[in-house]
């Protein structure tokens, strides 16, 4: 990541996490699915821990992960992330 003259981080094309954060598709996700994305994928919490944090059942978290995995898979250049995400 490089810093622009504004002092804000700028993601390089190789920065897949930056690509996720900057993606319009991810920003369009419902709030619950975005939380699941951040907690399970970016922060590497287990499904059980994520369920406890969000006050949901593990089944709700698994279903949300699947929906997010499908959404991320539609974004160019992020297919590896979506495949790893769906496999967990």
Secondary structure, DSSP 8 states (H G I E B T S, - for coil): -EE-TTS-EE--TT-HHHHHHH-HHHHTS-HHHHHHIIIIIIS---HHHHHHHHT--HHHHHHHHHHHHHHHHTSTT-HHHHHHHHH-
